[in-house]
Amino acid sequence: MTGSEAVATMTDSSDRHDKPSAGAPAADVLVARSDTRAVAVVPGIVLQVGTSARHRHEFVYFAVRNKKLLVGISVVMLFVLVAVFGPLLTDYAPLAVSSAASRPPSAQHWLGTTYFGEDVFAQLVYGTRASFEVGLLGGVFAVIIGMTIGFAAGYRGGLVDEILNLFTNVVICIPLFAILLIIGGYLKGLSVFDEALLIGLISWPWAARAIRAQTFTLKSREFVGLARLSGERSAKIITREIAPNMSSYLFLTFILLFGGAILIASFVDFVGLGPSGTVTLGTMMNEAFFWNALLLHVWWWFIPPGACITCIVGGLYLMNAGLDEVFNPKLRAL
């Protein structure tokens, strides 16, 4: 079978110790394992083995027993359900003005009303949806930019790495919050997409540096060297060999960027530079602060949006910590 490949499926990791094909001495069998597959090498024969069932069951076993992960997912999913199905629970538009001004929570208005008679629960539901949209889009934009620069710098090295690393360090040194405020001040009438794009353009540097460091480590592994020897292009090696072995790390990075985008958006909205004509959790806090809801003890106007931001971001960070413990064997609590 010289020059051919035999592909086998392994249902248990103990199958690595199965006897090699006839005629091959057991001492000549080598096993190389990456995060996603195992490769058994026999003189003249290569056996590629897929992810074992035991590995999948192991992940589920530790995931359902990790309290941080379960609490984080529960909190985030609760607010996802509120954002998706919440509008079905209210008959009021978020910006509809009525004569029932400054009413405390009641059966008619679950979270009371603002000084202008706007239903706070309706604003909270639509504001949560808008904040999730900004966070999701901002996180996606940031992780795409960070992955592109991080993979390119880490894999190519040399002059490419020096240029991209210099550019990343320059962006890190720029007072990005000030830049964001200036841009938001000039671009009146921002949409949710515009705000998410701006957040994504300023949030990627730390992700790019982290991905670059991980790529430096992985590109020296044997399976990457074998892919190079087989004549694979750099882009294909990155997408098929390096990125899959970093999938858990990339997902954790996205969760952090997601939560960070929600925080940044809330700050921008709070200072009055958020999307015009759109209710977000940040704009709710801006209105409550501007009309002195705190001083006049209209607590049902400013506490709910602040509590929602805290719970959503806290839930995302708990998810990140829990998944880190599940993915990393050194952090698993038995």
C-alpha positions as a LaTeX table, in Angstrom:
\begin{tabular}{lrrr}
\hline
Residue & $x$ (\AA) & $y$ (\AA) & $z$ (\AA) \\
\hline
Met1 & 0.00 & 0.00 & 0.00 \\
Thr2 & 2.99 & 2.30 & $-0.51$ \\
Gly3 & 1.86 & 5.85 & $-1.31$ \\
Ser4 & $-1.79$ & 5.29 & $-0.37$ \\
Glu5 & $-3.87$ & 6.49 & 2.57 \\
Ala6 & $-6.22$ & 4.41 & 4.67 \\
Val7 & $-8.85$ & 6.41 & 6.53 \\
Ala8 & $-10.33$ & 4.82 & 9.63 \\
Thr9 & $-12.97$ & 5.97 & 12.11 \\
Met10 & $-12.23$ & 5.49 & 15.79 \\
Thr11 & $-15.07$ & 5.16 & 18.31 \\
Asp12 & $-12.79$ & 5.00 & 21.34 \\
Ser13 & $-9.42$ & 6.58 & 22.04 \\
Ser14 & $-8.12$ & 3.18 & 23.15 \\
Asp15 & $-8.22$ & 2.10 & 19.50 \\
Arg16 & $-4.85$ & 3.78 & 19.12 \\
His17 & $-3.36$ & 0.61 & 20.54 \\
Asp18 & $-5.00$ & $-1.71$ & 17.98 \\
Lys19 & $-2.68$ & $-3.86$ & 15.94 \\
Pro20 & $-1.29$ & $-2.27$ & 12.76 \\
Ser21 & $-1.93$ & $-3.71$ & 9.35 \\
Ala22 & $-0.41$ & $-7.05$ & 8.47 \\
Gly23 & 3.30 & $-6.99$ & 7.90 \\
Ala24 & 3.95 & $-3.76$ & 9.79 \\
Pro25 & 5.98 & $-4.15$ & 13.01 \\
Ala26 & 4.26 & $-2.78$ & 16.08 \\
Ala27 & 7.38 & $-0.85$ & 17.10 \\
Asp28 & 7.19 & 1.19 & 13.89 \\
Val29 & 3.71 & 2.56 & 14.61 \\
Leu30 & 3.73 & 6.23 & 15.64 \\
Val31 & 0.74 & 8.23 & 16.81 \\
Ala32 & 0.50 & 12.00 & 16.41 \\
Arg33 & $-2.51$ & 13.68 & 17.92 \\
Ser34 & $-3.86$ & 17.20 & 17.45 \\
Asp35 & $-6.91$ & 18.72 & 19.13 \\
Thr36 & $-9.25$ & 17.52 & 16.41 \\
Arg37 & $-7.79$ & 14.29 & 15.07 \\
Ala38 & $-5.18$ & 11.59 & 15.55 \\
Val39 & $-2.77$ & 10.41 & 12.87 \\
Ala40 & $-1.26$ & 6.92 & 13.09 \\
Val41 & 1.83 & 6.58 & 10.91 \\
Val42 & 3.05 & 3.17 & 9.73 \\
Pro43 & 5.89 & 2.83 & 7.20 \\
Gly44 & 4.12 & 3.46 & 3.89 \\
Ile45 & 0.67 & 3.85 & 5.53 \\
Val46 & $-1.04$ & 6.86 & 7.17 \\
Leu47 & $-4.17$ & 6.31 & 9.22 \\
Gln48 & $-6.21$ & 9.48 & 9.90 \\
Val49 & $-8.57$ & 9.05 & 12.80 \\
Gly50 & $-11.52$ & 11.40 & 13.46 \\
Thr51 & $-12.66$ & 12.90 & 16.76 \\
Ser52 & $-13.58$ & 10.08 & 19.12 \\
Ala53 & $-16.93$ & 9.65 & 20.78 \\
Arg54 & $-15.15$ & 9.67 & 24.13 \\
His55 & $-13.86$ & 13.20 & 23.46 \\
Arg56 & $-17.37$ & 14.47 & 22.75 \\
His57 & $-18.81$ & 12.72 & 25.81 \\
Glu58 & $-15.98$ & 14.12 & 27.91 \\
Phe59 & $-16.86$ & 17.68 & 26.87 \\
Val60 & $-20.55$ & 17.17 & 27.70 \\
Tyr61 & $-19.64$ & 15.51 & 31.00 \\
Phe62 & $-17.61$ & 18.50 & 32.22 \\
Ala63 & $-19.92$ & 21.12 & 30.66 \\
Val64 & $-23.07$ & 19.99 & 32.50 \\
Arg65 & $-21.13$ & 19.95 & 35.77 \\
Asn66 & $-19.57$ & 23.40 & 35.46 \\
Lys67 & $-21.63$ & 25.80 & 37.57 \\
Lys68 & $-20.16$ & 28.94 & 36.03 \\
Leu69 & $-21.06$ & 27.78 & 32.54 \\
Leu70 & $-24.58$ & 26.74 & 33.51 \\
Val71 & $-25.30$ & 30.01 & 35.33 \\
Gly72 & $-23.84$ & 32.11 & 32.51 \\
Ile73 & $-25.78$ & 30.30 & 29.78 \\
Ser74 & $-29.00$ & 30.50 & 31.81 \\
Val75 & $-28.68$ & 34.26 & 32.33 \\
Val76 & $-27.77$ & 35.00 & 28.71 \\
Met77 & $-30.51$ & 32.74 & 27.31 \\
Leu78 & $-33.06$ & 34.43 & 29.57 \\
Phe79 & $-32.26$ & 37.81 & 28.04 \\
Val80 & $-32.14$ & 36.32 & 24.54 \\
Leu81 & $-35.69$ & 35.07 & 25.07 \\
Val82 & $-36.71$ & 38.49 & 26.36 \\
Ala83 & $-35.19$ & 40.17 & 23.30 \\
Val84 & $-36.85$ & 37.74 & 20.87 \\
Phe85 & $-40.26$ & 37.15 & 22.43 \\
Gly86 & $-40.56$ & 40.17 & 24.74 \\
Pro87 & $-42.42$ & 42.36 & 22.20 \\
Leu88 & $-45.22$ & 39.79 & 22.24 \\
Leu89 & $-45.75$ & 40.49 & 25.94 \\
Thr90 & $-46.45$ & 44.21 & 25.62 \\
Asp91 & $-49.01$ & 46.23 & 23.72 \\
Tyr92 & $-47.03$ & 49.46 & 23.93 \\
Ala93 & $-44.54$ & 50.92 & 21.48 \\
Pro94 & $-41.24$ & 51.87 & 23.13 \\
Leu95 & $-41.54$ & 55.57 & 22.25 \\
Ala96 & $-45.34$ & 55.93 & 22.49 \\
Val97 & $-46.26$ & 58.88 & 24.72 \\
Ser98 & $-49.29$ & 58.72 & 27.00 \\
Ser99 & $-50.85$ & 60.73 & 29.81 \\
Ala100 & $-49.81$ & 58.12 & 32.40 \\
Ala101 & $-46.53$ & 59.86 & 33.26 \\
Ser102 & $-44.15$ & 58.81 & 36.05 \\
Arg103 & $-46.35$ & 55.93 & 37.13 \\
Pro104 & $-44.72$ & 53.26 & 39.34 \\
Pro105 & $-44.86$ & 49.58 & 38.33 \\
Ser106 & $-48.41$ & 48.26 & 38.11 \\
Ala107 & $-50.47$ & 45.57 & 36.40 \\
Gln108 & $-50.94$ & 47.87 & 33.41 \\
His109 & $-47.32$ & 49.02 & 33.20 \\
Trp110 & $-45.11$ & 46.24 & 34.60 \\
Leu111 & $-42.05$ & 48.48 & 35.07 \\
Gly112 & $-43.85$ & 51.81 & 35.32 \\
Thr113 & $-43.62$ & 54.76 & 32.93 \\
Thr114 & $-41.22$ & 57.61 & 32.19 \\
Tyr115 & $-41.88$ & 61.33 & 32.61 \\
Phe116 & $-43.49$ & 61.27 & 29.17 \\
Gly117 & $-45.71$ & 58.27 & 29.77 \\
Glu118 & $-43.53$ & 55.82 & 27.85 \\
Asp119 & $-43.76$ & 52.22 & 29.02 \\
Val120 & $-40.44$ & 51.23 & 30.63 \\
Phe121 & $-40.96$ & 47.50 & 30.06 \\
Ala122 & $-41.51$ & 48.05 & 26.33 \\
Gln123 & $-38.36$ & 50.16 & 26.18 \\
Leu124 & $-36.44$ & 47.50 & 28.09 \\
Val125 & $-37.54$ & 44.74 & 25.71 \\
Tyr126 & $-36.67$ & 46.63 & 22.54 \\
Gly127 & $-33.53$ & 48.10 & 24.13 \\
Thr128 & $-32.27$ & 44.63 & 25.04 \\
Arg129 & $-32.80$ & 43.50 & 21.44 \\
Ala130 & $-30.91$ & 46.52 & 20.05 \\
Ser131 & $-28.05$ & 46.04 & 22.52 \\
Phe132 & $-27.75$ & 42.38 & 21.54 \\
Glu133 & $-27.64$ & 43.38 & 17.87 \\
Val134 & $-24.87$ & 45.91 & 18.47 \\
Gly135 & $-22.91$ & 43.47 & 20.61 \\
Leu136 & $-23.25$ & 40.61 & 18.15 \\
Leu137 & $-22.32$ & 42.66 & 15.08 \\
Gly138 & $-19.52$ & 44.49 & 16.89 \\
Gly139 & $-18.11$ & 41.21 & 18.17 \\
Val140 & $-18.27$ & 39.63 & 14.71 \\
Phe141 & $-16.52$ & 42.60 & 13.06 \\
Ala142 & $-13.81$ & 42.68 & 15.74 \\
Val143 & $-13.11$ & 38.93 & 15.67 \\
Ile144 & $-12.94$ & 38.88 & 11.86 \\
Ile145 & $-10.38$ & 41.71 & 11.82 \\
Gly146 & $-8.47$ & 40.18 & 14.72 \\
Met147 & $-8.37$ & 36.74 & 13.10 \\
Thr148 & $-7.23$ & 38.14 & 9.76 \\
Ile149 & $-4.37$ & 40.16 & 11.23 \\
Gly150 & $-3.46$ & 37.61 & 13.90 \\
Phe151 & $-3.32$ & 34.63 & 11.55 \\
Ala152 & $-1.40$ & 36.56 & 8.89 \\
Ala153 & 1.16 & 37.92 & 11.35 \\
Gly154 & 1.60 & 34.68 & 13.25 \\
Tyr155 & 1.86 & 32.38 & 10.26 \\
Arg156 & 3.86 & 34.53 & 7.85 \\
Gly157 & 6.27 & 35.98 & 10.39 \\
Gly158 & 9.20 & 38.12 & 9.26 \\
Leu159 & 8.47 & 41.51 & 7.72 \\
Val160 & 4.73 & 40.85 & 7.50 \\
Asp161 & 4.60 & 40.14 & 11.22 \\
Glu162 & 6.63 & 43.24 & 12.06 \\
Ile163 & 4.38 & 45.53 & 10.00 \\
Leu164 & 1.12 & 44.09 & 11.31 \\
Asn165 & 2.40 & 44.01 & 14.88 \\
Leu166 & 3.50 & 47.65 & 14.60 \\
Phe167 & 0.08 & 48.62 & 13.24 \\
Thr168 & $-1.64$ & 46.74 & 16.08 \\
Asn169 & 0.52 & 48.46 & 18.71 \\
Val170 & $-0.25$ & 51.86 & 17.19 \\
Val171 & $-4.00$ & 51.20 & 17.33 \\
Ile172 & $-3.67$ & 50.04 & 20.95 \\
Cys173 & $-1.92$ & 53.30 & 21.89 \\
Ile174 & $-4.61$ & 55.51 & 20.32 \\
Pro175 & $-7.22$ & 56.80 & 22.83 \\
Leu176 & $-9.99$ & 54.88 & 21.10 \\
Phe177 & $-12.81$ & 56.04 & 23.34 \\
Ala178 & $-11.98$ & 59.63 & 22.49 \\
Ile179 & $-11.85$ & 58.76 & 18.78 \\
Leu180 & $-15.19$ & 56.99 & 19.06 \\
Leu181 & $-16.76$ & 60.00 & 20.76 \\
Ile182 & $-15.39$ & 62.37 & 18.11 \\
Ile183 & $-16.63$ & 60.19 & 15.25 \\
Gly184 & $-20.00$ & 59.73 & 16.92 \\
Gly185 & $-20.27$ & 63.48 & 17.41 \\
Tyr186 & $-19.62$ & 64.22 & 13.73 \\
Leu187 & $-21.73$ & 61.38 & 12.34 \\
Lys188 & $-25.16$ & 62.41 & 13.54 \\
Gly189 & $-27.90$ & 59.87 & 13.15 \\
Leu190 & $-25.88$ & 56.68 & 13.64 \\
Ser191 & $-27.67$ & 53.43 & 12.93 \\
Val192 & $-27.19$ & 50.23 & 14.93 \\
Phe193 & $-25.02$ & 48.85 & 12.12 \\
Asp194 & $-22.85$ & 52.00 & 12.03 \\
Glu195 & $-22.30$ & 51.87 & 15.77 \\
Ala196 & $-21.43$ & 48.16 & 15.65 \\
Leu197 & $-18.98$ & 48.76 & 12.80 \\
Leu198 & $-17.22$ & 51.54 & 14.70 \\
Ile199 & $-16.98$ & 49.37 & 17.80 \\
Gly200 & $-15.60$ & 46.49 & 15.76 \\
Leu201 & $-12.93$ & 48.76 & 14.24 \\
Ile202 & $-11.58$ & 49.71 & 17.67 \\
Ser203 & $-11.97$ & 46.40 & 19.56 \\
Trp204 & $-9.80$ & 43.99 & 17.56 \\
Pro205 & $-6.16$ & 44.71 & 18.64 \\
Trp206 & $-5.96$ & 42.56 & 21.78 \\
Ala207 & $-7.68$ & 39.68 & 19.95 \\
Ala208 & $-5.20$ & 39.98 & 17.07 \\
Arg209 & $-2.23$ & 39.81 & 19.43 \\
Ala210 & $-3.62$ & 36.78 & 21.25 \\
Ile211 & $-4.41$ & 34.93 & 18.01 \\
Arg212 & $-0.94$ & 35.81 & 16.66 \\
Ala213 & 0.70 & 34.25 & 19.72 \\
Gln214 & $-1.37$ & 31.06 & 19.41 \\
Thr215 & $-0.58$ & 30.84 & 15.68 \\
Phe216 & 3.15 & 31.13 & 16.41 \\
Thr217 & 2.84 & 28.08 & 18.65 \\
Leu218 & 0.73 & 25.96 & 16.29 \\
Lys219 & 2.66 & 26.61 & 13.09 \\
Ser220 & 5.63 & 24.66 & 14.47 \\
Arg221 & 3.54 & 21.51 & 15.06 \\
Glu222 & 4.10 & 18.37 & 12.99 \\
Phe223 & 0.71 & 18.37 & 11.26 \\
Val224 & 1.35 & 21.89 & 9.93 \\
Gly225 & 4.76 & 20.80 & 8.67 \\
Leu226 & 3.18 & 17.83 & 6.90 \\
Ala227 & 0.64 & 20.13 & 5.25 \\
Arg228 & 3.45 & 22.37 & 4.00 \\
Leu229 & 5.34 & 19.36 & 2.62 \\
Ser230 & 2.22 & 18.24 & 0.78 \\
Gly231 & 2.16 & 21.58 & $-1.08$ \\
Glu232 & $-0.89$ & 23.14 & 0.59 \\
Arg233 & $-1.30$ & 26.90 & 0.23 \\
Ser234 & $-0.87$ & 29.12 & 3.28 \\
Ala235 & $-4.53$ & 30.16 & 3.35 \\
Lys236 & $-5.63$ & 26.53 & 3.24 \\
Ile237 & $-3.22$ & 25.55 & 6.02 \\
Ile238 & $-4.55$ & 28.35 & 8.22 \\
Thr239 & $-8.23$ & 27.55 & 7.60 \\
Arg240 & $-7.95$ & 23.75 & 7.68 \\
Glu241 & $-5.10$ & 23.04 & 10.06 \\
Ile242 & $-4.46$ & 25.96 & 12.42 \\
Ala243 & $-7.91$ & 27.54 & 12.87 \\
Pro244 & $-9.73$ & 24.27 & 13.72 \\
Asn245 & $-7.20$ & 23.58 & 16.46 \\
Met246 & $-7.93$ & 27.03 & 17.86 \\
Ser247 & $-11.73$ & 26.82 & 17.53 \\
Ser248 & $-12.37$ & 26.78 & 21.29 \\
Tyr249 & $-9.97$ & 29.70 & 21.82 \\
Leu250 & $-11.59$ & 31.69 & 18.99 \\
Phe251 & $-15.04$ & 31.09 & 20.45 \\
Leu252 & $-13.92$ & 32.32 & 23.86 \\
Thr253 & $-12.41$ & 35.38 & 22.19 \\
Phe254 & $-15.71$ & 36.11 & 20.45 \\
Ile255 & $-17.62$ & 35.90 & 23.74 \\
Leu256 & $-15.30$ & 38.48 & 25.31 \\
Leu257 & $-15.60$ & 40.75 & 22.28 \\
Phe258 & $-19.39$ & 40.33 & 22.36 \\
Gly259 & $-19.59$ & 41.45 & 25.98 \\
Gly260 & $-17.08$ & 44.24 & 25.41 \\
Ala261 & $-19.09$ & 45.55 & 22.45 \\
Ile262 & $-22.23$ & 45.74 & 24.60 \\
Leu263 & $-20.35$ & 47.70 & 27.28 \\
Ile264 & $-18.81$ & 50.11 & 24.76 \\
Ala265 & $-22.16$ & 50.63 & 23.03 \\
Ser266 & $-23.85$ & 51.31 & 26.36 \\
Phe267 & $-21.22$ & 53.93 & 27.20 \\
Val268 & $-21.56$ & 55.63 & 23.81 \\
Asp269 & $-25.35$ & 55.61 & 24.09 \\
Phe270 & $-25.22$ & 56.91 & 27.65 \\
Val271 & $-23.25$ & 60.00 & 26.64 \\
Gly272 & $-25.84$ & 60.71 & 23.94 \\
Leu273 & $-23.98$ & 59.60 & 20.81 \\
Gly274 & $-25.87$ & 56.37 & 20.13 \\
Pro275 & $-28.33$ & 55.54 & 17.33 \\
Ser276 & $-30.96$ & 58.22 & 16.90 \\
Gly277 & $-34.60$ & 57.17 & 17.05 \\
Thr278 & $-33.67$ & 53.76 & 18.48 \\
Val279 & $-34.13$ & 52.61 & 22.06 \\
Thr280 & $-31.16$ & 50.81 & 23.60 \\
Leu281 & $-30.25$ & 50.08 & 27.19 \\
Gly282 & $-27.70$ & 52.89 & 27.02 \\
Thr283 & $-30.18$ & 55.46 & 25.68 \\
Met284 & $-32.61$ & 54.50 & 28.45 \\
Met285 & $-29.96$ & 55.32 & 31.03 \\
Asn286 & $-29.15$ & 58.54 & 29.18 \\
Glu287 & $-32.78$ & 59.69 & 29.29 \\
Ala288 & $-33.15$ & 58.74 & 32.94 \\
Phe289 & $-29.99$ & 60.66 & 33.87 \\
Phe290 & $-30.89$ & 63.69 & 31.74 \\
Trp291 & $-34.33$ & 64.02 & 33.36 \\
Asn292 & $-32.98$ & 63.50 & 36.90 \\
Ala293 & $-34.78$ & 60.22 & 37.51 \\
Leu294 & $-32.16$ & 59.30 & 40.11 \\
Leu295 & $-32.59$ & 62.51 & 42.12 \\
Leu296 & $-36.38$ & 62.34 & 41.94 \\
His297 & $-36.39$ & 58.67 & 43.03 \\
Val298 & $-37.96$ & 57.34 & 39.85 \\
Trp299 & $-36.00$ & 54.13 & 40.38 \\
Trp300 & $-38.01$ & 52.05 & 37.88 \\
Trp301 & $-36.61$ & 54.15 & 35.04 \\
Phe302 & $-32.84$ & 53.86 & 35.65 \\
Ile303 & $-32.40$ & 50.59 & 37.62 \\
Pro304 & $-33.79$ & 48.08 & 35.03 \\
Pro305 & $-31.50$ & 49.04 & 32.10 \\
Gly306 & $-28.43$ & 49.15 & 34.35 \\
Ala307 & $-29.33$ & 45.78 & 35.86 \\
Cys308 & $-29.85$ & 44.28 & 32.38 \\
Ile309 & $-26.44$ & 45.46 & 31.15 \\
Thr310 & $-24.78$ & 44.07 & 34.29 \\
Cys311 & $-26.54$ & 40.70 & 34.02 \\
Ile312 & $-25.92$ & 40.26 & 30.28 \\
Val313 & $-22.22$ & 41.13 & 30.43 \\
Gly314 & $-21.77$ & 39.20 & 33.67 \\
Gly315 & $-23.47$ & 36.17 & 32.14 \\
Leu316 & $-21.19$ & 36.32 & 29.09 \\
Tyr317 & $-18.08$ & 36.49 & 31.24 \\
Leu318 & $-19.31$ & 33.57 & 33.37 \\
Met319 & $-19.84$ & 31.63 & 30.14 \\
Asn320 & $-16.32$ & 32.47 & 29.08 \\
Ala321 & $-14.82$ & 31.38 & 32.42 \\
Gly322 & $-16.85$ & 28.17 & 32.44 \\
Leu323 & $-15.99$ & 27.23 & 28.87 \\
Asp324 & $-12.33$ & 27.94 & 29.58 \\
Glu325 & $-12.44$ & 25.42 & 32.42 \\
Val326 & $-14.23$ & 22.87 & 30.22 \\
Phe327 & $-11.89$ & 23.24 & 27.24 \\
Asn328 & $-8.69$ & 23.34 & 29.31 \\
Pro329 & $-8.00$ & 19.99 & 31.05 \\
Lys330 & $-5.73$ & 21.73 & 33.58 \\
Leu331 & $-8.63$ & 23.86 & 34.84 \\
Arg332 & $-11.29$ & 21.16 & 35.02 \\
Ala333 & $-12.77$ & 20.55 & 38.44 \\
Leu334 & $-13.33$ & 16.83 & 38.92 \\
\hline
\end{tabular}
